[in-house]
């Protein structure tokens, strides 16, 4: 009796769902994706552009030779190949070139890098300014044990390599006995070193291409 009831129940179920396709646990039999293309799937041969949108301060620490922020933005567009997507009163949105990145570190400083070299930096606060960094620069450095100072000319393009340095002295900064010597040497070797868009290989190449 029980077997007969089971047969009748099975036939009734088949009559109700007989139009449905039979399924299995294989991948080939799974229903197709109703949203078609997988948004996380990149077909073979697809190339990532690497372009990155970044929010920057609207103002700059203007180096000599740049009249205002508009002039600085125009120069950056030419020499960095940076696209200015939106320019506002307090902030700007830019597209960085391929290979460039923005590092918003835990110390509250935004750093713009290319090939591991910091090319610009600024605080991530309201009213901040962005400083475009020159390749060659003069720096007062202090000894960690006795606070004596030396003056060093460094090259950011070569991992901040020291190009020329003074002796250690108790006097620091412009008061150091050799400050003027190194400052004059830097001016003679790199007359445009105060312009942060000079002497970098990419900047010089893009300047020639304009």
PyMOL commands that place a pseudoatom at each C-alpha (Angstrom):
pseudoatom trace, name=CA, resn=UNK, resi=1, chain=A, elem=C, hetatm=0, pos=[0.000, 0.000, 0.000]
pseudoatom trace, name=CA, resn=UNK, resi=2, chain=A, elem=C, hetatm=0, pos=[2.763, 2.387, 0.915]
pseudoatom trace, name=CA, resn=UNK, resi=3, chain=A, elem=C, hetatm=0, pos=[4.645, 1.607, -2.309]
pseudoatom trace, name=CA, resn=UNK, resi=4, chain=A, elem=C, hetatm=0, pos=[1.562, 2.329, -4.419]
pseudoatom trace, name=CA, resn=UNK, resi=5, chain=A, elem=C, hetatm=0, pos=[1.042, 5.707, -2.741]
pseudoatom trace, name=CA, resn=UNK, resi=6, chain=A, elem=C, hetatm=0, pos=[4.683, 6.642, -3.447]
pseudoatom trace, name=CA, resn=UNK, resi=7, chain=A, elem=C, hetatm=0, pos=[4.286, 5.833, -7.137]
pseudoatom trace, name=CA, resn=UNK, resi=8, chain=A, elem=C, hetatm=0, pos=[1.118, 7.957, -7.406]
pseudoatom trace, name=CA, resn=UNK, resi=9, chain=A, elem=C, hetatm=0, pos=[2.831, 10.896, -5.645]
pseudoatom trace, name=CA, resn=UNK, resi=10, chain=A, elem=C, hetatm=0, pos=[5.837, 10.713, -7.992]
pseudoatom trace, name=CA, resn=UNK, resi=11, chain=A, elem=C, hetatm=0, pos=[3.616, 10.675, -11.088]
pseudoatom trace, name=CA, resn=UNK, resi=12, chain=A, elem=C, hetatm=0, pos=[1.683, 13.690, -9.768]
pseudoatom trace, name=CA, resn=UNK, resi=13, chain=A, elem=C, hetatm=0, pos=[4.905, 15.623, -9.205]
pseudoatom trace, name=CA, resn=UNK, resi=14, chain=A, elem=C, hetatm=0, pos=[6.156, 14.820, -12.701]
pseudoatom trace, name=CA, resn=UNK, resi=15, chain=A, elem=C, hetatm=0, pos=[2.904, 16.076, -14.201]
pseudoatom trace, name=CA, resn=UNK, resi=16, chain=A, elem=C, hetatm=0, pos=[3.286, 19.400, -12.364]
pseudoatom trace, name=CA, resn=UNK, resi=17, chain=A, elem=C, hetatm=0, pos=[6.998, 20.037, -13.083]
pseudoatom trace, name=CA, resn=UNK, resi=18, chain=A, elem=C, hetatm=0, pos=[7.476, 18.020, -16.221]
pseudoatom trace, name=CA, resn=UNK, resi=19, chain=A, elem=C, hetatm=0, pos=[8.321, 21.104, -18.342]
pseudoatom trace, name=CA, resn=UNK, resi=20, chain=A, elem=C, hetatm=0, pos=[11.358, 22.032, -16.235]
pseudoatom trace, name=CA, resn=UNK, resi=21, chain=A, elem=C, hetatm=0, pos=[14.750, 20.911, -17.583]
pseudoatom trace, name=CA, resn=UNK, resi=22, chain=A, elem=C, hetatm=0, pos=[16.528, 18.251, -15.646]
pseudoatom trace, name=CA, resn=UNK, resi=23, chain=A, elem=C, hetatm=0, pos=[19.574, 19.589, -13.811]
pseudoatom trace, name=CA, resn=UNK, resi=24, chain=A, elem=C, hetatm=0, pos=[22.873, 18.258, -12.583]
pseudoatom trace, name=CA, resn=UNK, resi=25, chain=A, elem=C, hetatm=0, pos=[25.720, 19.566, -10.430]
pseudoatom trace, name=CA, resn=UNK, resi=26, chain=A, elem=C, hetatm=0, pos=[28.059, 20.254, -13.349]
pseudoatom trace, name=CA, resn=UNK, resi=27, chain=A, elem=C, hetatm=0, pos=[29.165, 23.804, -14.145]
pseudoatom trace, name=CA, resn=UNK, resi=28, chain=A, elem=C, hetatm=0, pos=[27.971, 23.496, -17.718]
pseudoatom trace, name=CA, resn=UNK, resi=29, chain=A, elem=C, hetatm=0, pos=[24.379, 22.987, -16.587]
pseudoatom trace, name=CA, resn=UNK, resi=30, chain=A, elem=C, hetatm=0, pos=[24.238, 26.057, -14.308]
pseudoatom trace, name=CA, resn=UNK, resi=31, chain=A, elem=C, hetatm=0, pos=[21.890, 28.877, -15.378]
pseudoatom trace, name=CA, resn=UNK, resi=32, chain=A, elem=C, hetatm=0, pos=[23.562, 31.679, -17.280]
pseudoatom trace, name=CA, resn=UNK, resi=33, chain=A, elem=C, hetatm=0, pos=[24.485, 34.958, -15.553]
pseudoatom trace, name=CA, resn=UNK, resi=34, chain=A, elem=C, hetatm=0, pos=[21.379, 37.199, -15.839]
pseudoatom trace, name=CA, resn=UNK, resi=35, chain=A, elem=C, hetatm=0, pos=[23.712, 40.236, -15.744]
pseudoatom trace, name=CA, resn=UNK, resi=36, chain=A, elem=C, hetatm=0, pos=[25.762, 38.884, -18.667]
pseudoatom trace, name=CA, resn=UNK, resi=37, chain=A, elem=C, hetatm=0, pos=[29.366, 40.112, -18.391]
pseudoatom trace, name=CA, resn=UNK, resi=38, chain=A, elem=C, hetatm=0, pos=[31.094, 39.703, -15.042]
pseudoatom trace, name=CA, resn=UNK, resi=39, chain=A, elem=C, hetatm=0, pos=[32.194, 43.238, -13.969]
pseudoatom trace, name=CA, resn=UNK, resi=40, chain=A, elem=C, hetatm=0, pos=[35.237, 41.759, -12.245]
pseudoatom trace, name=CA, resn=UNK, resi=41, chain=A, elem=C, hetatm=0, pos=[36.344, 39.679, -15.219]
pseudoatom trace, name=CA, resn=UNK, resi=42, chain=A, elem=C, hetatm=0, pos=[39.064, 41.132, -17.456]
pseudoatom trace, name=CA, resn=UNK, resi=43, chain=A, elem=C, hetatm=0, pos=[39.362, 39.361, -20.806]
pseudoatom trace, name=CA, resn=UNK, resi=44, chain=A, elem=C, hetatm=0, pos=[42.754, 38.198, -21.956]
pseudoatom trace, name=CA, resn=UNK, resi=45, chain=A, elem=C, hetatm=0, pos=[44.724, 41.015, -23.552]
pseudoatom trace, name=CA, resn=UNK, resi=46, chain=A, elem=C, hetatm=0, pos=[42.908, 43.792, -21.687]
pseudoatom trace, name=CA, resn=UNK, resi=47, chain=A, elem=C, hetatm=0, pos=[45.314, 46.517, -20.551]
pseudoatom trace, name=CA, resn=UNK, resi=48, chain=A, elem=C, hetatm=0, pos=[44.798, 48.557, -17.386]
pseudoatom trace, name=CA, resn=UNK, resi=49, chain=A, elem=C, hetatm=0, pos=[45.440, 52.259, -18.080]
pseudoatom trace, name=CA, resn=UNK, resi=50, chain=A, elem=C, hetatm=0, pos=[46.750, 53.018, -14.597]
pseudoatom trace, name=CA, resn=UNK, resi=51, chain=A, elem=C, hetatm=0, pos=[45.267, 56.519, -14.653]
pseudoatom trace, name=CA, resn=UNK, resi=52, chain=A, elem=C, hetatm=0, pos=[44.333, 57.683, -11.179]
pseudoatom trace, name=CA, resn=UNK, resi=53, chain=A, elem=C, hetatm=0, pos=[41.953, 60.464, -10.124]
pseudoatom trace, name=CA, resn=UNK, resi=54, chain=A, elem=C, hetatm=0, pos=[43.217, 62.424, -7.127]
pseudoatom trace, name=CA, resn=UNK, resi=55, chain=A, elem=C, hetatm=0, pos=[41.902, 65.367, -5.125]
pseudoatom trace, name=CA, resn=UNK, resi=56, chain=A, elem=C, hetatm=0, pos=[44.561, 68.062, -4.613]
pseudoatom trace, name=CA, resn=UNK, resi=57, chain=A, elem=C, hetatm=0, pos=[44.656, 71.429, -2.830]
pseudoatom trace, name=CA, resn=UNK, resi=58, chain=A, elem=C, hetatm=0, pos=[43.638, 74.276, -5.105]
pseudoatom trace, name=CA, resn=UNK, resi=59, chain=A, elem=C, hetatm=0, pos=[46.660, 76.413, -4.183]
pseudoatom trace, name=CA, resn=UNK, resi=60, chain=A, elem=C, hetatm=0, pos=[50.415, 75.911, -4.527]
pseudoatom trace, name=CA, resn=UNK, resi=61, chain=A, elem=C, hetatm=0, pos=[53.551, 77.031, -2.807]
pseudoatom trace, name=CA, resn=UNK, resi=62, chain=A, elem=C, hetatm=0, pos=[54.529, 79.075, -5.836]
pseudoatom trace, name=CA, resn=UNK, resi=63, chain=A, elem=C, hetatm=0, pos=[58.201, 78.858, -6.847]
pseudoatom trace, name=CA, resn=UNK, resi=64, chain=A, elem=C, hetatm=0, pos=[59.920, 81.788, -8.558]
pseudoatom trace, name=CA, resn=UNK, resi=65, chain=A, elem=C, hetatm=0, pos=[58.721, 82.361, -12.102]
pseudoatom trace, name=CA, resn=UNK, resi=66, chain=A, elem=C, hetatm=0, pos=[55.093, 81.292, -11.594]
pseudoatom trace, name=CA, resn=UNK, resi=67, chain=A, elem=C, hetatm=0, pos=[52.657, 84.168, -11.244]
pseudoatom trace, name=CA, resn=UNK, resi=68, chain=A, elem=C, hetatm=0, pos=[49.701, 82.297, -9.769]
pseudoatom trace, name=CA, resn=UNK, resi=69, chain=A, elem=C, hetatm=0, pos=[48.055, 78.884, -9.336]
pseudoatom trace, name=CA, resn=UNK, resi=70, chain=A, elem=C, hetatm=0, pos=[46.669, 78.991, -12.887]
pseudoatom trace, name=CA, resn=UNK, resi=71, chain=A, elem=C, hetatm=0, pos=[50.170, 79.364, -14.297]
pseudoatom trace, name=CA, resn=UNK, resi=72, chain=A, elem=C, hetatm=0, pos=[51.365, 76.446, -12.173]
pseudoatom trace, name=CA, resn=UNK, resi=73, chain=A, elem=C, hetatm=0, pos=[48.490, 74.248, -13.353]
pseudoatom trace, name=CA, resn=UNK, resi=74, chain=A, elem=C, hetatm=0, pos=[49.226, 75.095, -16.982]
pseudoatom trace, name=CA, resn=UNK, resi=75, chain=A, elem=C, hetatm=0, pos=[52.902, 74.194, -16.529]
pseudoatom trace, name=CA, resn=UNK, resi=76, chain=A, elem=C, hetatm=0, pos=[52.025, 70.905, -14.812]
pseudoatom trace, name=CA, resn=UNK, resi=77, chain=A, elem=C, hetatm=0, pos=[49.699, 70.003, -17.674]
pseudoatom trace, name=CA, resn=UNK, resi=78, chain=A, elem=C, hetatm=0, pos=[52.591, 70.466, -20.126]
pseudoatom trace, name=CA, resn=UNK, resi=79, chain=A, elem=C, hetatm=0, pos=[55.488, 68.928, -18.211]
pseudoatom trace, name=CA, resn=UNK, resi=80, chain=A, elem=C, hetatm=0, pos=[53.773, 66.262, -16.101]
pseudoatom trace, name=CA, resn=UNK, resi=81, chain=A, elem=C, hetatm=0, pos=[51.023, 65.481, -18.642]
pseudoatom trace, name=CA, resn=UNK, resi=82, chain=A, elem=C, hetatm=0, pos=[48.542, 65.932, -15.790]
pseudoatom trace, name=CA, resn=UNK, resi=83, chain=A, elem=C, hetatm=0, pos=[44.862, 66.379, -16.722]
pseudoatom trace, name=CA, resn=UNK, resi=84, chain=A, elem=C, hetatm=0, pos=[42.882, 68.880, -14.652]
pseudoatom trace, name=CA, resn=UNK, resi=85, chain=A, elem=C, hetatm=0, pos=[39.386, 67.391, -14.454]
pseudoatom trace, name=CA, resn=UNK, resi=86, chain=A, elem=C, hetatm=0, pos=[37.883, 69.953, -12.084]
pseudoatom trace, name=CA, resn=UNK, resi=87, chain=A, elem=C, hetatm=0, pos=[39.295, 73.169, -10.631]
pseudoatom trace, name=CA, resn=UNK, resi=88, chain=A, elem=C, hetatm=0, pos=[37.467, 74.528, -7.607]
pseudoatom trace, name=CA, resn=UNK, resi=89, chain=A, elem=C, hetatm=0, pos=[38.030, 77.197, -5.007]
pseudoatom trace, name=CA, resn=UNK, resi=90, chain=A, elem=C, hetatm=0, pos=[39.286, 74.843, -2.303]
pseudoatom trace, name=CA, resn=UNK, resi=91, chain=A, elem=C, hetatm=0, pos=[40.316, 71.699, -4.181]
pseudoatom trace, name=CA, resn=UNK, resi=92, chain=A, elem=C, hetatm=0, pos=[41.012, 70.273, -7.607]
pseudoatom trace, name=CA, resn=UNK, resi=93, chain=A, elem=C, hetatm=0, pos=[40.472, 66.878, -9.189]
pseudoatom trace, name=CA, resn=UNK, resi=94, chain=A, elem=C, hetatm=0, pos=[43.264, 65.674, -11.463]
pseudoatom trace, name=CA, resn=UNK, resi=95, chain=A, elem=C, hetatm=0, pos=[44.082, 62.580, -13.461]
pseudoatom trace, name=CA, resn=UNK, resi=96, chain=A, elem=C, hetatm=0, pos=[47.636, 61.434, -12.856]
pseudoatom trace, name=CA, resn=UNK, resi=97, chain=A, elem=C, hetatm=0, pos=[49.645, 60.041, -15.769]
pseudoatom trace, name=CA, resn=UNK, resi=98, chain=A, elem=C, hetatm=0, pos=[50.431, 56.361, -16.134]
pseudoatom trace, name=CA, resn=UNK, resi=99, chain=A, elem=C, hetatm=0, pos=[52.986, 55.281, -13.544]
pseudoatom trace, name=CA, resn=UNK, resi=100, chain=A, elem=C, hetatm=0, pos=[52.197, 58.077, -11.085]
pseudoatom trace, name=CA, resn=UNK, resi=101, chain=A, elem=C, hetatm=0, pos=[50.424, 57.530, -7.775]
pseudoatom trace, name=CA, resn=UNK, resi=102, chain=A, elem=C, hetatm=0, pos=[49.085, 59.426, -4.782]
pseudoatom trace, name=CA, resn=UNK, resi=103, chain=A, elem=C, hetatm=0, pos=[50.082, 58.274, -1.313]
pseudoatom trace, name=CA, resn=UNK, resi=104, chain=A, elem=C, hetatm=0, pos=[47.787, 59.485, 1.474]
pseudoatom trace, name=CA, resn=UNK, resi=105, chain=A, elem=C, hetatm=0, pos=[49.880, 58.373, 4.394]
pseudoatom trace, name=CA, resn=UNK, resi=106, chain=A, elem=C, hetatm=0, pos=[48.983, 58.133, 8.052]
pseudoatom trace, name=CA, resn=UNK, resi=107, chain=A, elem=C, hetatm=0, pos=[50.911, 61.293, 8.905]
pseudoatom trace, name=CA, resn=UNK, resi=108, chain=A, elem=C, hetatm=0, pos=[48.323, 63.465, 7.176]
pseudoatom trace, name=CA, resn=UNK, resi=109, chain=A, elem=C, hetatm=0, pos=[50.513, 64.291, 4.162]
pseudoatom trace, name=CA, resn=UNK, resi=110, chain=A, elem=C, hetatm=0, pos=[49.519, 63.709, 0.543]
pseudoatom trace, name=CA, resn=UNK, resi=111, chain=A, elem=C, hetatm=0, pos=[52.509, 62.731, -1.597]
pseudoatom trace, name=CA, resn=UNK, resi=112, chain=A, elem=C, hetatm=0, pos=[52.528, 62.492, -5.398]
pseudoatom trace, name=CA, resn=UNK, resi=113, chain=A, elem=C, hetatm=0, pos=[55.057, 59.919, -6.579]
pseudoatom trace, name=CA, resn=UNK, resi=114, chain=A, elem=C, hetatm=0, pos=[56.544, 58.816, -9.871]
pseudoatom trace, name=CA, resn=UNK, resi=115, chain=A, elem=C, hetatm=0, pos=[58.756, 55.728, -10.008]
pseudoatom trace, name=CA, resn=UNK, resi=116, chain=A, elem=C, hetatm=0, pos=[59.091, 55.829, -6.237]
pseudoatom trace, name=CA, resn=UNK, resi=117, chain=A, elem=C, hetatm=0, pos=[60.287, 59.449, -6.152]
pseudoatom trace, name=CA, resn=UNK, resi=118, chain=A, elem=C, hetatm=0, pos=[58.164, 62.041, -4.320]
pseudoatom trace, name=CA, resn=UNK, resi=119, chain=A, elem=C, hetatm=0, pos=[57.510, 64.909, -6.728]
pseudoatom trace, name=CA, resn=UNK, resi=120, chain=A, elem=C, hetatm=0, pos=[54.938, 66.905, -4.725]
pseudoatom trace, name=CA, resn=UNK, resi=121, chain=A, elem=C, hetatm=0, pos=[53.478, 66.969, -1.247]
pseudoatom trace, name=CA, resn=UNK, resi=122, chain=A, elem=C, hetatm=0, pos=[50.942, 68.826, 0.868]
pseudoatom trace, name=CA, resn=UNK, resi=123, chain=A, elem=C, hetatm=0, pos=[48.872, 68.532, 4.012]
pseudoatom trace, name=CA, resn=UNK, resi=124, chain=A, elem=C, hetatm=0, pos=[45.412, 66.971, 3.777]
pseudoatom trace, name=CA, resn=UNK, resi=125, chain=A, elem=C, hetatm=0, pos=[43.634, 69.826, 5.540]
pseudoatom trace, name=CA, resn=UNK, resi=126, chain=A, elem=C, hetatm=0, pos=[41.393, 72.705, 4.548]
pseudoatom trace, name=CA, resn=UNK, resi=127, chain=A, elem=C, hetatm=0, pos=[43.314, 75.630, 3.083]
pseudoatom trace, name=CA, resn=UNK, resi=128, chain=A, elem=C, hetatm=0, pos=[46.443, 73.553, 2.443]
pseudoatom trace, name=CA, resn=UNK, resi=129, chain=A, elem=C, hetatm=0, pos=[48.876, 74.238, -0.390]
pseudoatom trace, name=CA, resn=UNK, resi=130, chain=A, elem=C, hetatm=0, pos=[50.679, 71.768, -2.627]
pseudoatom trace, name=CA, resn=UNK, resi=131, chain=A, elem=C, hetatm=0, pos=[54.458, 72.001, -2.876]
pseudoatom trace, name=CA, resn=UNK, resi=132, chain=A, elem=C, hetatm=0, pos=[56.033, 70.866, -6.143]
pseudoatom trace, name=CA, resn=UNK, resi=133, chain=A, elem=C, hetatm=0, pos=[59.492, 69.579, -5.240]
pseudoatom trace, name=CA, resn=UNK, resi=134, chain=A, elem=C, hetatm=0, pos=[62.637, 70.507, -7.205]
pseudoatom trace, name=CA, resn=UNK, resi=135, chain=A, elem=C, hetatm=0, pos=[65.156, 67.867, -8.203]
pseudoatom trace, name=CA, resn=UNK, resi=136, chain=A, elem=C, hetatm=0, pos=[68.211, 69.573, -6.671]
pseudoatom trace, name=CA, resn=UNK, resi=137, chain=A, elem=C, hetatm=0, pos=[68.044, 71.247, -3.282]
pseudoatom trace, name=CA, resn=UNK, resi=138, chain=A, elem=C, hetatm=0, pos=[70.133, 72.624, -0.434]
pseudoatom trace, name=CA, resn=UNK, resi=139, chain=A, elem=C, hetatm=0, pos=[69.494, 71.229, 3.028]
pseudoatom trace, name=CA, resn=UNK, resi=140, chain=A, elem=C, hetatm=0, pos=[70.768, 71.801, 6.571]
pseudoatom trace, name=CA, resn=UNK, resi=141, chain=A, elem=C, hetatm=0, pos=[71.206, 68.461, 8.347]
pseudoatom trace, name=CA, resn=UNK, resi=142, chain=A, elem=C, hetatm=0, pos=[71.886, 67.943, 12.043]
pseudoatom trace, name=CA, resn=UNK, resi=143, chain=A, elem=C, hetatm=0, pos=[74.055, 65.345, 13.715]
pseudoatom trace, name=CA, resn=UNK, resi=144, chain=A, elem=C, hetatm=0, pos=[71.950, 63.153, 16.001]
pseudoatom trace, name=CA, resn=UNK, resi=145, chain=A, elem=C, hetatm=0, pos=[74.501, 63.083, 18.832]
pseudoatom trace, name=CA, resn=UNK, resi=146, chain=A, elem=C, hetatm=0, pos=[75.700, 66.682, 19.183]
pseudoatom trace, name=CA, resn=UNK, resi=147, chain=A, elem=C, hetatm=0, pos=[73.316, 68.861, 17.116]
pseudoatom trace, name=CA, resn=UNK, resi=148, chain=A, elem=C, hetatm=0, pos=[76.155, 70.034, 14.873]
pseudoatom trace, name=CA, resn=UNK, resi=149, chain=A, elem=C, hetatm=0, pos=[75.011, 71.045, 11.398]
pseudoatom trace, name=CA, resn=UNK, resi=150, chain=A, elem=C, hetatm=0, pos=[76.243, 70.411, 7.889]
pseudoatom trace, name=CA, resn=UNK, resi=151, chain=A, elem=C, hetatm=0, pos=[74.961, 71.758, 4.568]
pseudoatom trace, name=CA, resn=UNK, resi=152, chain=A, elem=C, hetatm=0, pos=[74.258, 69.240, 1.809]
pseudoatom trace, name=CA, resn=UNK, resi=153, chain=A, elem=C, hetatm=0, pos=[73.253, 69.525, -1.853]
pseudoatom trace, name=CA, resn=UNK, resi=154, chain=A, elem=C, hetatm=0, pos=[71.059, 66.549, -2.705]
pseudoatom trace, name=CA, resn=UNK, resi=155, chain=A, elem=C, hetatm=0, pos=[69.502, 65.057, -5.838]
pseudoatom trace, name=CA, resn=UNK, resi=156, chain=A, elem=C, hetatm=0, pos=[65.966, 63.681, -5.491]
pseudoatom trace, name=CA, resn=UNK, resi=157, chain=A, elem=C, hetatm=0, pos=[66.278, 62.036, -8.869]
pseudoatom trace, name=CA, resn=UNK, resi=158, chain=A, elem=C, hetatm=0, pos=[69.004, 59.721, -7.568]
pseudoatom trace, name=CA, resn=UNK, resi=159, chain=A, elem=C, hetatm=0, pos=[67.514, 58.635, -4.256]
pseudoatom trace, name=CA, resn=UNK, resi=160, chain=A, elem=C, hetatm=0, pos=[68.500, 61.925, -2.568]
pseudoatom trace, name=CA, resn=UNK, resi=161, chain=A, elem=C, hetatm=0, pos=[72.172, 61.309, -3.253]
pseudoatom trace, name=CA, resn=UNK, resi=162, chain=A, elem=C, hetatm=0, pos=[74.549, 63.883, -1.753]
pseudoatom trace, name=CA, resn=UNK, resi=163, chain=A, elem=C, hetatm=0, pos=[76.304, 65.849, -4.519]
pseudoatom trace, name=CA, resn=UNK, resi=164, chain=A, elem=C, hetatm=0, pos=[78.299, 68.173, -2.284]
pseudoatom trace, name=CA, resn=UNK, resi=165, chain=A, elem=C, hetatm=0, pos=[78.489, 68.709, 1.481]
pseudoatom trace, name=CA, resn=UNK, resi=166, chain=A, elem=C, hetatm=0, pos=[80.102, 70.971, 4.063]
pseudoatom trace, name=CA, resn=UNK, resi=167, chain=A, elem=C, hetatm=0, pos=[81.920, 70.221, 7.293]
pseudoatom trace, name=CA, resn=UNK, resi=168, chain=A, elem=C, hetatm=0, pos=[80.025, 69.965, 10.593]
pseudoatom trace, name=CA, resn=UNK, resi=169, chain=A, elem=C, hetatm=0, pos=[79.724, 73.147, 12.615]
pseudoatom trace, name=CA, resn=UNK, resi=170, chain=A, elem=C, hetatm=0, pos=[77.874, 74.481, 15.647]
pseudoatom trace, name=CA, resn=UNK, resi=171, chain=A, elem=C, hetatm=0, pos=[76.290, 77.146, 13.448]
pseudoatom trace, name=CA, resn=UNK, resi=172, chain=A, elem=C, hetatm=0, pos=[73.359, 76.112, 11.275]
pseudoatom trace, name=CA, resn=UNK, resi=173, chain=A, elem=C, hetatm=0, pos=[71.400, 77.125, 8.194]
pseudoatom trace, name=CA, resn=UNK, resi=174, chain=A, elem=C, hetatm=0, pos=[72.529, 80.323, 6.452]
pseudoatom trace, name=CA, resn=UNK, resi=175, chain=A, elem=C, hetatm=0, pos=[74.781, 81.033, 9.436]
pseudoatom trace, name=CA, resn=UNK, resi=176, chain=A, elem=C, hetatm=0, pos=[76.906, 77.988, 8.649]
pseudoatom trace, name=CA, resn=UNK, resi=177, chain=A, elem=C, hetatm=0, pos=[80.376, 79.089, 7.412]
pseudoatom trace, name=CA, resn=UNK, resi=178, chain=A, elem=C, hetatm=0, pos=[79.968, 77.093, 4.180]
pseudoatom trace, name=CA, resn=UNK, resi=179, chain=A, elem=C, hetatm=0, pos=[76.329, 77.818, 3.441]
pseudoatom trace, name=CA, resn=UNK, resi=180, chain=A, elem=C, hetatm=0, pos=[77.148, 80.422, 0.782]
pseudoatom trace, name=CA, resn=UNK, resi=181, chain=A, elem=C, hetatm=0, pos=[79.821, 78.210, -0.781]
pseudoatom trace, name=CA, resn=UNK, resi=182, chain=A, elem=C, hetatm=0, pos=[77.377, 75.370, -1.371]
pseudoatom trace, name=CA, resn=UNK, resi=183, chain=A, elem=C, hetatm=0, pos=[74.577, 77.727, -2.366]
pseudoatom trace, name=CA, resn=UNK, resi=184, chain=A, elem=C, hetatm=0, pos=[76.809, 79.357, -4.997]
pseudoatom trace, name=CA, resn=UNK, resi=185, chain=A, elem=C, hetatm=0, pos=[77.941, 75.930, -6.218]
pseudoatom trace, name=CA, resn=UNK, resi=186, chain=A, elem=C, hetatm=0, pos=[74.321, 74.812, -6.679]
pseudoatom trace, name=CA, resn=UNK, resi=187, chain=A, elem=C, hetatm=0, pos=[73.470, 78.026, -8.553]
pseudoatom trace, name=CA, resn=UNK, resi=188, chain=A, elem=C, hetatm=0, pos=[76.459, 77.541, -10.858]
pseudoatom trace, name=CA, resn=UNK, resi=189, chain=A, elem=C, hetatm=0, pos=[75.833, 73.857, -11.573]
pseudoatom trace, name=CA, resn=UNK, resi=190, chain=A, elem=C, hetatm=0, pos=[72.049, 74.056, -11.913]
pseudoatom trace, name=CA, resn=UNK, resi=191, chain=A, elem=C, hetatm=0, pos=[70.967, 77.654, -12.564]
pseudoatom trace, name=CA, resn=UNK, resi=192, chain=A, elem=C, hetatm=0, pos=[67.261, 76.726, -12.741]
pseudoatom trace, name=CA, resn=UNK, resi=193, chain=A, elem=C, hetatm=0, pos=[67.212, 74.500, -9.655]
pseudoatom trace, name=CA, resn=UNK, resi=194, chain=A, elem=C, hetatm=0, pos=[64.523, 76.626, -7.973]
pseudoatom trace, name=CA, resn=UNK, resi=195, chain=A, elem=C, hetatm=0, pos=[62.095, 75.665, -10.744]
pseudoatom trace, name=CA, resn=UNK, resi=196, chain=A, elem=C, hetatm=0, pos=[60.608, 72.302, -9.676]
pseudoatom trace, name=CA, resn=UNK, resi=197, chain=A, elem=C, hetatm=0, pos=[59.740, 71.456, -13.278]
pseudoatom trace, name=CA, resn=UNK, resi=198, chain=A, elem=C, hetatm=0, pos=[63.323, 71.606, -14.567]
pseudoatom trace, name=CA, resn=UNK, resi=199, chain=A, elem=C, hetatm=0, pos=[66.069, 68.963, -14.744]
pseudoatom trace, name=CA, resn=UNK, resi=200, chain=A, elem=C, hetatm=0, pos=[63.688, 66.020, -14.253]
pseudoatom trace, name=CA, resn=UNK, resi=201, chain=A, elem=C, hetatm=0, pos=[64.100, 63.692, -17.246]
pseudoatom trace, name=CA, resn=UNK, resi=202, chain=A, elem=C, hetatm=0, pos=[60.377, 63.455, -17.961]
pseudoatom trace, name=CA, resn=UNK, resi=203, chain=A, elem=C, hetatm=0, pos=[59.829, 67.206, -17.610]
pseudoatom trace, name=CA, resn=UNK, resi=204, chain=A, elem=C, hetatm=0, pos=[62.675, 68.062, -19.965]
pseudoatom trace, name=CA, resn=UNK, resi=205, chain=A, elem=C, hetatm=0, pos=[61.452, 65.527, -22.523]
pseudoatom trace, name=CA, resn=UNK, resi=206, chain=A, elem=C, hetatm=0, pos=[57.900, 66.881, -22.371]
pseudoatom trace, name=CA, resn=UNK, resi=207, chain=A, elem=C, hetatm=0, pos=[59.160, 70.467, -22.625]
pseudoatom trace, name=CA, resn=UNK, resi=208, chain=A, elem=C, hetatm=0, pos=[60.994, 69.625, -25.840]
pseudoatom trace, name=CA, resn=UNK, resi=209, chain=A, elem=C, hetatm=0, pos=[57.906, 67.902, -27.234]
pseudoatom trace, name=CA, resn=UNK, resi=210, chain=A, elem=C, hetatm=0, pos=[55.693, 70.995, -26.844]
for i in range(1, 210): cmd.bond("trace and resi %d" % i, "trace and resi %d" % (i + 1))
show_as sticks, trace
zoom trace
